[in-house]
Amino acid sequence: MISTTPSPAAFTASGPLTGRVRVPGDKSISHRSLMLSALAVGRSTVRGLLEGEDVLATAAAMRAMGATIVRGDDGVWTIHGVGVGGLLQPQAALDMGNSGTSTRLLMGLVASHPITATFTGDASLSGRPMGRVIDPLGLMGADITSSPGGRLPLMVRGMCPAVPIEYRLPMASAQVKSAVLLAGLNTPGITRVIEPIATRDHSERMLTGFGADLTVEIDSDGARVISIRGEAELKPQDIVVPGDPSSAAFPMVAALLVPGSDVVIENVGINPTRAGLIEVLQAMGGDITLINERVVGGEPVADLHVRHSPLNGIEVDPAIAPSMIDEFPILFVAAALANGRTVTRGLEELRVKESDRIALMAQGLAAIGARVIEAEDGLIIDGTGGEPLPGGAPVAAKLDHRIAMSFAVAGLVSAANVMVDDMTPVATSFPQFASLMTSLGAQIS
Ligand code: S3P
């Protein structure tokens, strides 16, 4: 898990970024690969798994509940599953580290098994709301005792058989949707999730790929209605995980911002429920070309050719937010260098991520000289029109990998160094960040 010793780093104005790189595997798909393989009957393999701390926390938890999970010397992971309904009682608390996805999805799995599990996490995760999964899982019969405010540490006592529910999501959250669907896997009958605003659909795609009986319909209000038949038997799969678009976002924006840059990022997932940032940056004038589009492991993938471009401020349509929910911190950095004003709204969910991303980005950007106004549900940013930011200030990452990486990129286009107080959280999702950025020409010390 994350080392407790902070690791500060300084990011410095850099010359053109050039080269071809590959970002690590998609975090959302990596978590689900391990969970679903662990519930299949037989041997699955996973290539391209993200070997970041969040995913390793999921692997450790699935092992603690009976699955055999081994990494081969060739980097291929092999999983022997226990079958739906076959999870064993873990003998110790499950340490989820920094990972909200591990916590919420695994709570769903435990909720419909005849086992009890305690979930713990780091300071960031222990401050995040779990009521959003406690509520539906409670309706299914699970008995959940949490710390005050629906926080970690908490204990889930599963109910078996659980009760199938029809649940309308009160917020746009793929984690909540997935927690209910995963609980539904071991629940008799049909469990249904109604999703008024579409979020990433990896759970639906992968459950179908593993042989679950899952349907998606659109109701008369345009909401997605996802139904899963429980007591499923999942068939083992050979999975190839595409590159994470949320990690690709950092070299992508860096290449747009640093004059003279020309970068290709290979093998990036472009699932429409994840690709909002590309669309927004293109609308701002970003020169991003998708080449070699193909399908890898049931997900659309492309190589992204990105060249430095002057960007224009934009009003970001709140409807696109779910398809780029993790990319707003780095979009704010792009906006800080754009020509004119960028307005973002409808981003309340950003306040309950690994940190309060609206507040932290507003504070950090102001500290390094950007013109930013903080609203309750977004930021308004007046860009420099391509001039470097002043920089020259320390910024706090507060255990949030995407805040750390966003300010690292800001440092590459600042007149004076940007000092990020702690880069250790980057290991949760993108352990190779510093070496990859250095290989493109970024100055880091
Ligand atoms: C994720 C869903 C999103 C996202 C997170 C990963 C997932 O969270 O922010 O990084 O894998 O399902 P929410 O469900 O809270 O929006």
Boltz pocket constraint, residues with backbone or C-beta under 6 A from the ligand:
constraints:
  - pocket:
      binder: B
      contacts: [[A, 27], [A, 28], [A, 29], [A, 101], [A, 172], [A, 173], [A, 174], [A, 175], [A, 176], [A, 178], [A, 200], [A, 325], [A, 326], [A, 349]]
      max_distance: 6.0
